[in-house]
Amino acid sequence: MNLETIFVIILGLSIGSFLNVLIYRIPLGESIVFPSSHCPKCKVKLKFWHNIPILSYLFLKGKCSFCNSKISIQYPIVETISAVIFLVIYLEFGFNLEAFLLALLFSIILALSVIDLYHKAVPDSLNLTALTLSIIYPMQLTEIFNNLEDALLFGGAFAFLRFYVSYFVKREAMGEGDIMIAGVIGAVLGTYLGAFAIFLSSILTIPAIIIAKERELPYIPFLATALLITFLFQDIIYKIIF
């Protein structure tokens, strides 16, 4: 493992640690900068060694060193997934700005998925960040315009679908956040693969719908999973289906 790979993994872990801040604070309407990191239970300011991704959780045995309250397993899980995202994107696309923006995009979508799981709603600030990154990450004007076109197509199609489904079922069929993530899918995957990802997300929801029955389901985690699967295996999927 070379130094570049180690740097990418550490960067991914650090981004994951910051994602946990976003996941906890933004839904509560708190600043993501002030106050500094603290225990959500006892509110005591954490030492710098309490904020080392994954390692701090292991050393503290999943408990706050001040009040002994349990630390959510979410923290190391999000940090690990973020590191894996950065590593996979790096191995596939190399060490460059486009790869960084793409990894950052998937990390933001990870944060949105976790927030949606907890709150059944997502903040516009993160949604807009994800949508913007999905459009500009290629850093080439022609591709940026193509991404914008596909984002508008998929976002518009989802908005249209939301209106009609909500009308017929007499309740909100999907959230505004789902529409923006559909736009992200269109921008990243294009028309054909994007359509496949939307279809795949619907298939992935079936077991959850059966289990949850009448309970409201967050859709963004399924959209995110379908996006990631389709993106990673797009060459195979395209050859088989298209």
Secondary structure in CASP SS format (residue, H / E / C, confidence):
PFRMAT SS
TARGET T0000
AUTHOR 0000-0000-0000
METHOD secondary structure of the structure
MODEL  1
M C 1.00
N C 1.00
L H 1.00
E H 1.00
T H 1.00
I H 1.00
F H 1.00
V H 1.00
I H 1.00
I H 1.00
L H 1.00
G H 1.00
L H 1.00
S H 1.00
I H 1.00
G H 1.00
S H 1.00
F H 1.00
L H 1.00
N H 1.00
V H 1.00
L H 1.00
I H 1.00
Y H 1.00
R H 1.00
I H 1.00
P H 1.00
L H 1.00
G C 1.00
E C 1.00
S C 1.00
I C 1.00
V C 1.00
F C 1.00
P C 1.00
S C 1.00
S C 1.00
H E 1.00
C C 1.00
P C 1.00
K C 1.00
C C 1.00
K C 1.00
V C 1.00
K E 1.00
L C 1.00
K C 1.00
F H 1.00
W H 1.00
H H 1.00
N C 1.00
I C 1.00
P C 1.00
I C 1.00
L H 1.00
S H 1.00
Y H 1.00
L H 1.00
F H 1.00
L C 1.00
K C 1.00
G C 1.00
K E 1.00
C C 1.00
S C 1.00
F C 1.00
C C 1.00
N C 1.00
S C 1.00
K E 1.00
I C 1.00
S C 1.00
I C 1.00
Q H 1.00
Y H 1.00
P H 1.00
I H 1.00
V H 1.00
E H 1.00
T H 1.00
I H 1.00
S H 1.00
A H 1.00
V H 1.00
I H 1.00
F H 1.00
L H 1.00
V H 1.00
I H 1.00
Y H 1.00
L H 1.00
E H 1.00
F H 1.00
G C 1.00
F C 1.00
N C 1.00
L H 1.00
E H 1.00
A H 1.00
F H 1.00
L H 1.00
L H 1.00
A H 1.00
L H 1.00
L H 1.00
F H 1.00
S H 1.00
I H 1.00
I H 1.00
L H 1.00
A H 1.00
L H 1.00
S H 1.00
V H 1.00
I H 1.00
D H 1.00
L H 1.00
Y H 1.00
H H 1.00
K C 1.00
A C 1.00
V C 1.00
P C 1.00
D H 1.00
S H 1.00
L H 1.00
N H 1.00
L H 1.00
T H 1.00
A H 1.00
L H 1.00
T H 1.00
L H 1.00
S H 1.00
I H 1.00
I H 1.00
Y C 1.00
P C 1.00
M C 1.00
Q C 1.00
L H 1.00
T H 1.00
E H 1.00
I H 1.00
F H 1.00
N H 1.00
N H 1.00
L H 1.00
E H 1.00
D H 1.00
A H 1.00
L H 1.00
L H 1.00
F H 1.00
G H 1.00
G H 1.00
A H 1.00
F H 1.00
A H 1.00
F H 1.00
L H 1.00
R H 1.00
F H 1.00
Y H 1.00
V H 1.00
S H 1.00
Y H 1.00
F H 1.00
V H 1.00
K C 1.00
R C 1.00
E C 1.00
A C 1.00
M C 1.00
G C 1.00
E H 1.00
G H 1.00
D H 1.00
I H 1.00
M H 1.00
I H 1.00
A H 1.00
G H 1.00
V H 1.00
I H 1.00
G H 1.00
A H 1.00
V H 1.00
L H 1.00
G H 1.00
T H 1.00
Y H 1.00
L H 1.00
G H 1.00
A H 1.00
F H 1.00
A H 1.00
I H 1.00
F H 1.00
L H 1.00
S H 1.00
S H 1.00
I H 1.00
L H 1.00
T H 1.00
I H 1.00
P H 1.00
A H 1.00
I H 1.00
I H 1.00
I H 1.00
A H 1.00
K C 1.00
E C 1.00
R C 1.00
E C 1.00
L C 1.00
P C 1.00
Y C 1.00
I H 1.00
P H 1.00
F H 1.00
L H 1.00
A H 1.00
T H 1.00
A H 1.00
L H 1.00
L H 1.00
I H 1.00
T H 1.00
F H 1.00
L H 1.00
F C 1.00
Q H 1.00
D H 1.00
I H 1.00
I H 1.00
Y H 1.00
K H 1.00
I H 1.00
I H 1.00
F C 1.00
END
